């Protein structure tokens, strides 16, 4: 396996700049570092048709939500909706760090997007992020008239930890504990927090997500080792994946999560679920949010958006 040149160049840049690993920081410092890194990219966000911030109030939390409509509607009437869960190991990230990506998706797909600012660990351990993700999804369906979205055409999706939460939401929807969905978009998802697979042995210096950092995320997120095999934390351990929504799964080669993503694809297929798996062997975790450095990100995002468009409009 050979790393793509753009990815190798980024790693060399990170090493030269002595970019800190999140696992060497406190959660607060890691969040600030992620924000500073995004600001340093000096990205110009796409203009969209509408952006509104909402709050879903629950007894446990006030969940911030950001709603996007595209710059141009693909059709008259209510738009389909993607409910988006951001990555960041359940410890870092928020609706601002993934604002650029959500704008890209809403315009490219032509759907509305609702981005969810679930509570983070370690202040809020598992299953707080799962609970907030469920409540945000219920809020979206309950407020469909206000949002002017079509509840018959809803997808869930996210990157990394957000892919994990999306997979869990798809299982809950299958079980009738959430409204039904049409599609799930899982971008290098975490599906197995036992973290015993061979891809955890691939640990190049400078990787945005190292094995050590992944352990740091897990240890902040979970209450204890018993949570590792709870399917709400590790959807690979769900008793059944039969009849969950069709899926698109992206994996990348230089990523501790690569093998568990592949294992999840196999389980989906064994359950008879329609699934498309796109693997980028020479790429690194964070591909779709590193477009400022990785030219491969553009066609990767374009393919994700094409599959969402097909699932929600055809």
C-alpha positions in Angstrom: 0.0 0.0 0.0 1.4 3.4 -1.0 0.2 6.7 0.3 -1.0 9.2 -2.3 1.4 12.0 -2.9 -1.0 14.7 -1.7 -1.6 12.8 1.6 2.1 12.2 2.1 2.9 15.9 1.5 0.3 16.9 4.1 1.8 14.5 6.7 5.3 16.0 5.9 3.8 19.4 6.5 2.3 18.4 9.8 5.6 16.9 11.0 7.6 20.0 9.9 5.1 22.3 11.7 5.2 20.0 14.8 1.4 19.8 14.7 0.2 18.4 18.0 -1.7 15.2 18.3 -5.0 15.5 20.0 -4.1 12.8 22.4 -1.3 15.0 23.8 -3.8 17.8 24.6 -6.7 18.3 27.0 -10.1 18.0 25.4 -10.5 21.8 25.6 -7.1 22.4 23.9 -7.9 19.8 21.3 -11.2 21.6 20.4 -9.3 24.9 20.2 -6.7 23.3 18.0 -9.2 21.9 15.6 -10.9 25.3 15.3 -7.6 27.0 14.7 -6.7 24.5 12.0 -9.9 25.1 10.2 -9.5 28.9 10.4 -5.9 28.6 9.1 -7.2 27.0 5.9 -8.9 30.3 5.1 -11.7 28.5 3.3 -14.4 30.6 1.6 -17.7 29.0 2.4 -20.2 28.4 -0.4 -23.2 30.7 -0.5 -26.4 28.7 0.1 -30.0 29.6 -0.2 -30.7 29.7 3.5 -29.0 29.1 6.9 -30.9 29.0 10.1 -29.9 28.0 13.6 -32.3 26.2 15.9 -32.3 24.6 19.3 -33.9 21.2 20.1 -34.7 21.4 23.8 -34.8 18.2 25.8 -34.8 17.5 29.6 -31.0 16.7 29.3 -29.7 19.3 26.8 -30.3 22.2 24.5 -29.1 20.7 21.2 -27.9 23.3 18.7 -28.9 22.6 15.1 -28.0 24.3 11.8 -30.3 24.1 8.9 -29.2 24.7 5.3 -31.2 25.0 2.0 -29.4 24.9 -1.3 -28.8 27.9 -3.5 -31.1 26.4 -6.2 -34.0 24.0 -5.6 -33.8 21.0 -7.9 -37.6 20.7 -7.9 -40.8 22.4 -6.6 -42.2 21.5 -3.3 -40.6 20.1 -0.1 -37.0 19.2 -0.3 -35.5 15.9 0.9 -33.3 16.2 4.0 -29.9 14.9 5.1 -29.5 14.8 8.9 -25.7 15.3 9.4 -23.6 14.2 12.4 -20.1 15.7 12.5 -16.9 13.8 13.2 -14.3 14.4 15.9 -14.2 11.3 18.0 -17.3 12.4 20.1 -14.8 14.8 21.9 -14.1 17.6 19.4 -15.9 19.2 16.4 -19.2 21.0 16.2 -21.5 22.5 13.6 -19.0 25.2 12.8 -16.1 22.8 12.0 -18.3 21.1 9.5 -20.1 24.1 8.2 -18.0 24.2 5.0 -18.8 20.5 4.2 -22.5 20.9 4.9 -22.7 23.9 2.5 -21.0 21.8 -0.2 -23.5 19.0 0.3 -26.7 21.0 0.3 -25.7 22.8 -3.0 -24.3 19.7 -4.7 -27.2 17.4 -3.8 -30.0 20.0 -3.8 -31.3 18.7 -0.5 -31.7 20.4 2.8 -29.2 19.6 5.5 -29.7 19.6 9.3 -26.3 19.6 11.1 -26.5 18.3 14.7 -24.3 19.7 17.6 -24.6 16.8 20.0 -23.0 16.9 23.4 -19.3 16.0 23.6 -17.3 13.8 25.9 -15.7 13.6 28.4 -18.2 16.1 29.9 -21.0 14.0 28.5 -20.1 10.4 28.3 -21.8 7.7 26.1 -24.7 7.5 25.5 -25.2 11.3 25.5 -24.2 11.7 21.9 -26.5 8.9 20.9 -29.4 10.3 22.9 -28.9 13.8 21.3 -28.7 12.3 17.9 -32.0 10.6 18.4 -33.6 13.7 19.8 -32.4 15.8 16.9 -33.8 13.4 14.4 -37.2 13.4 16.2 -37.1 17.2 16.2 -36.5 17.2 12.4 -39.5 15.1 11.7 -41.7 17.0 14.2 -40.7 20.3 12.6 -40.9 19.2 9.0 -43.6 21.8 8.2 -41.4 24.6 9.6 -38.4 23.3 7.6 -40.4 22.6 4.5 -38.8 19.2 4.1 -40.2 15.9 2.9 -40.3 13.3 5.7 -40.5 10.5 3.1 -37.1 11.4 1.8 -34.7 11.6 4.7 -31.1 10.3 5.0 -28.6 10.3 7.8 -24.9 10.7 7.4 -21.6 11.8 8.8 -17.9 11.4 9.0 -15.9 9.2 11.5 -17.8 9.5 14.9 -20.6 11.1 12.9 -20.7 8.0 10.7 -20.9 5.9 13.8 -23.9 7.9 15.1 -25.5 7.7 11.6 -25.2 3.9 11.6 -26.8 3.7 15.0 -29.6 6.0 13.9 -30.3 3.8 10.9 -30.6 0.8 13.2 -33.0 2.6 15.5 -35.1 3.7 12.5 -35.3 0.1 11.3 -36.5 -0.9 14.8 -39.3 1.7 14.7 -37.7 3.7 17.6 -37.1 6.6 15.1 -38.9 7.5 11.9 -37.9 5.5 8.8 -35.1 6.8 6.6 -34.2 6.2 2.9 -30.4 6.2 3.1 -27.3 6.2 5.3 -24.0 7.9 4.3 -21.1 6.6 6.4 -17.8 8.3 5.7 -14.9 6.3 7.3 -17.2 5.3 10.2 -16.1 4.0 13.6 -18.1 0.7 14.1 -16.0 -1.3 16.6 -14.7 0.3 19.7 -12.9 -2.9 20.9 -10.2 -1.5 18.5 -8.6 -4.9 17.9 -8.4 -4.9 14.1 -5.2 -4.9 12.0 -5.6 -1.4 10.7 -4.8 -0.1 14.1 -1.2 -1.3 13.4 -0.9 1.2 10.5 0.4 4.2 12.4 2.4 6.6 10.1 3.9 9.6 11.8 1.8 12.7 11.3 -1.5 11.0 10.6 -4.5 13.2 11.5 -6.0 10.2 13.3 -3.4 8.0 14.9 -4.1 4.8 16.8 -3.0 6.6 20.0 -5.5 9.4 19.3 -8.3 6.9 18.6 -7.7 5.3 22.0 -7.8 8.8 23.6 -11.1 9.5 21.9 -12.6 6.1 23.1 -11.4 6.5 26.6 -13.0 9.9 26.9 -16.2 8.8 25.3 -17.1 5.5 27.0 -18.0 5.0 30.6 -16.0 1.8 30.8 -14.9 -1.3 28.9 -18.4 -2.8 29.0 -19.5 -0.1 26.6 -17.1 -1.3 23.9 -19.5 -4.0 22.8 -22.7 -2.1 23.3 -24.0 -1.8 19.7 -25.0 1.8 20.3 -21.2 2.5 20.6 -20.1 -0.2 18.3 -22.8 -0.8 15.7 -20.8 -3.8 14.3 -22.1 -5.6 17.4 -25.8 -5.0 16.6 -27.7 -8.3 16.7 -29.0 -7.8 13.2 -28.5 -5.3 10.4 -31.3 -6.8 8.3 -33.6 -4.2 6.7 -31.6 -1.1 7.7 -31.5 1.6 5.0 -29.3 1.3 2.0 -25.8 2.6 2.6 -22.8 4.3 1.1 -19.6 3.5 3.0 -16.3 5.3 2.4 -13.0 4.0 3.8 -9.4 5.1 3.4 -6.2 3.1 3.6 -4.2 5.0 6.2 -6.8 5.0 8.9 -7.2 2.9 12.1 -10.9 2.6 11.2 -10.3 1.1 7.8 -10.8 -2.6 8.7 -13.9 -2.0 10.9 -15.5 0.0 8.0 -14.8 -2.9 5.7 -16.3 -5.3 8.3 -19.4 -3.3 8.6 -19.8 -3.4 4.8 -19.6 -7.2 4.9 -22.2 -7.4 7.7 -24.5 -5.1 5.8 -24.2 -7.3 2.6 -24.6 -10.5 4.6 -27.9 -9.0 6.0 -29.1 -8.3 2.4 -28.7 -4.6 2.6 -27.9 -2.7 -0.5 -24.5 -1.1 0.1 -21.9 0.7 -2.0 -18.3 0.6 -0.6 -15.7 3.1 -1.9 -12.2 2.6 -0.7 -9.3 5.1 -1.2 -6.3 3.0 -0.4 -3.7 5.8 -0.5 -5.7 8.3 1.4 -5.9 9.4 5.1 -8.7 9.9 7.7 -10.2 13.3 7.3 -10.2 13.2 3.5 -13.5 15.0 2.9 -12.7 17.9 5.3 -9.1 18.4 4.0 -9.9 19.6 0.5 -7.5 22.5 1.0 -4.6 20.0 1.0 -6.0 16.9 -0.7 -7.2 17.3 -4.3 -8.7 13.8 -4.0 -11.3 15.3 -1.7 -13.2 17.0 -4.5 -14.1 13.9 -6.5 -14.7 12.0 -3.3 -17.2 14.5 -2.1 -18.7 14.7 -5.6 -19.3 10.9 -5.5 -20.9 11.1 -2.1 -23.2 13.8 -3.2 -24.1 12.0 -6.4 -25.2 8.9 -4.4 -27.2 11.0 -2.0 -28.9 12.8 -4.9 -29.8 9.4 -6.5 -31.1 8.0 -3.2 -33.2 11.1 -2.4 -34.4 12.3 -5.8 -34.7 9.2 -8.0 
